[in-house]
């Protein structure tokens, strides 16, 4: 009976009293609640059935309400306290340009699961409408991590915004953005930090999974040939120079996360049998 209860119990270990989450992103070890770890928790919840009125989830919504920055209409990604703990250089505190990473994704989750009369819902609605306009008005490429968050949001709000004209338009436009962002040269997928189909498409069936089905299958076939000695995938980024010990742990965690993600994809695409 571990199953889902086990996942929720384990997740609760990473929730602070303020309702936010910490330490779930291997590149950021701060014990303080932050948007990044909270978004990671949200993506774990998206994978499983959960009770949106459970104390853990209600506390999470409360944290998102309290930590929303109304001046930028975003959840802040960087926190000066990050600098006191092992972290990758890209999480070092600095002046940040407001981005939809991870705010769009957080907003989608709130709009799908929280009380429509709550403050969090009101903030999320603002963020999501702005994000939809951004998808429709942006010509050039969208940064891949930000694009992934926009895709997660688009999937969560499909019922709520189904009849909203800008949303319908954004459903087409987001496919064009995926097309711009994807690295089409399969030789680069495992030799450099490049954008692979599974980094943008979250599941099958999912946004873009039909259109890029062949490319997804190809990624998994190429992936199987590119495993390291341990039989998993090495990560293509490194911050060992700053925190050698912490990076060793983070690397191991990332390898586990990536292996699990590929296994999940292989099951979804029917490439391996799911054990009952």
Helices and strands as residue ranges (DSSP letters): H 3-12, H 35-46, H 55-66, E 68-69, E 74-75, G 80-84, G 89-91, H 103-113, H 119-137, H 144-156, H 165-181, G 186-188, H 197-200, H 213-225, H 244-268
